[in-house]
Amino acid sequence: MAGETVITVVGNLTADPELRYTQNGLPVANFTIASTPRNFDRAANEWKDGEALFLRASVWREFAEHVAGSLTKGMRVMAQGRLRQRSYQDREGNQRTAIELEVDEIGPSLRYATAQVTRAASNGGGGGGGGQSRPAQQQQVSEEPWSTPGSSTSADAWSTPGSFGDDTPF
């Protein structure tokens, strides 16, 4: 959408994502990403940490359940989303403004770690929630993690070299 501020943040989770449900049963996960720049100080011949950015983030619906079931405190993540500004009144009656990240995509950084990805079973709700929440279910996928469920990997253009000739199959 025009005028939205889209950013990508790389940092570490400061705590496990907190999964809650709205009064309508809609899942939402909230968490904080700490991103600290590191610069090399040539004079001291060492790396120095800059000032950390602590950015509150949220995800909704089935996505929230996936995040809460997959990510934990301390994990280095990459998150992309839209900055949202909201105003509220604190307990003392002061007007406050908060800037938060509404996450569109998030995943573990593989710079210093490895990950095993499994496809989550769809609840058939089309992502709309439908007023009822179900816990995220994971299924072990016997095919490649990125293949279409129920498809045979032998039909995959990339699984058998030369099986589709020299032409791109799509």
JOVEN-V379583 format. One record per pair of residues at least 24 apart in sequence whose ideal C-beta (glycine too) atoms are under 8 Angstrom apart, sorted by the first residue. I is the first residue (numbers start at 1). J is the second residue. D is the distance in Angstrom with one decimal. If there is no record, write none. Layout:
[[I,J,D] [I,J,D]]
//
This chain:
[[4,82,4.8] [4,83,7.9] [5,82,6.4] [5,83,4.3] [6,80,6.9] [6,81,7.1] [6,82,5.6] [6,83,8.0] [6,104,7.9] [7,80,7.2] [7,81,7.1] [7,82,7.9] [7,83,6.2] [7,101,7.2] [8,78,6.6] [8,79,7.1] [8,80,4.6] [9,33,5.5] [9,35,5.5] [9,53,7.7] [9,55,5.9] [9,78,7.5] [9,79,5.1] [9,80,7.8] [9,101,6.7] [10,35,6.2] [10,76,7.2] [10,77,7.4] [10,78,5.1] [10,79,7.9] [10,109,6.2] [11,35,3.3] [11,36,7.1] [11,53,7.4] [11,55,7.5] [11,76,7.2] [11,77,6.9] [12,74,5.9] [12,75,6.7] [12,76,5.3] [12,77,7.3] [13,71,6.0] [13,72,6.9] [13,73,5.5] [13,74,6.4] [13,75,5.2] [13,77,6.2] [14,54,7.0] [14,73,6.9] [15,73,5.1] [16,68,7.6] [16,71,7.6] [16,72,5.3] [16,73,5.1] [17,59,7.9] [17,64,7.8] [17,67,5.2] [17,68,4.6] [17,71,5.7] [18,68,7.7] [19,64,6.2] [19,65,6.7] [19,68,3.8] [21,133,5.9] [24,129,7.8] [24,131,6.0] [25,129,7.2] [25,131,5.6] [25,132,5.8] [25,133,4.7] [26,60,6.7] [26,61,6.6] [26,129,5.0] [26,133,7.0] [27,60,7.0] [27,61,6.1] [27,62,7.2] [27,64,4.3] [27,65,5.3] [27,68,8.0] [27,129,7.6] [27,133,5.3] [28,58,6.0] [28,59,7.2] [28,60,5.3] [28,64,5.3] [29,58,6.8] [29,59,5.1] [29,63,8.0] [29,64,3.8] [29,65,7.5] [29,67,4.8] [29,68,4.7] [30,56,6.8] [30,57,7.2] [30,58,5.0] [31,56,7.7] [31,57,5.7] [31,58,7.9] [31,67,7.5] [31,71,7.5] [32,56,5.4] [32,57,7.0] [33,57,5.8] [33,77,6.5] [33,79,6.0] [33,101,7.4] [55,99,7.9] [55,100,7.4] [55,101,5.4] [56,98,7.0] [56,100,4.6] [56,101,7.0] [57,81,7.0] [57,100,6.6] [57,101,4.1] [57,102,7.6] [57,103,5.2] [57,106,7.8] [58,100,6.5] [58,101,7.5] [58,102,6.1] [58,103,6.7] [59,103,4.8] [59,106,7.0] [61,127,5.8] [61,128,7.5] [61,129,5.1] [62,120,7.5] [62,123,6.4] [62,125,7.4] [62,127,6.2] [62,129,7.7] [62,136,6.5] [63,103,7.9] [63,127,7.9] [65,133,7.7] [65,135,6.5] [65,136,3.7] [66,120,5.7] [66,136,5.4] [67,103,7.8] [67,106,6.3] [68,136,7.9] [69,136,5.2] [69,138,7.5] [70,108,8.0] [71,106,7.4] [71,108,7.1] [75,108,5.7] [75,113,7.7] [76,108,6.8] [76,109,4.1] [76,111,6.9] [76,112,6.5] [76,113,6.9] [77,106,5.7] [77,107,6.6] [77,108,5.8] [77,109,6.1] [78,106,7.0] [78,107,6.0] [78,108,7.9] [78,109,5.4] [79,103,5.2] [79,105,7.1] [79,106,4.3] [80,104,5.6] [80,105,4.7] [80,106,7.5] [81,105,7.3] [81,106,7.9] [117,145,4.8] [118,145,6.9] [119,145,6.5] [119,149,6.8]]
//
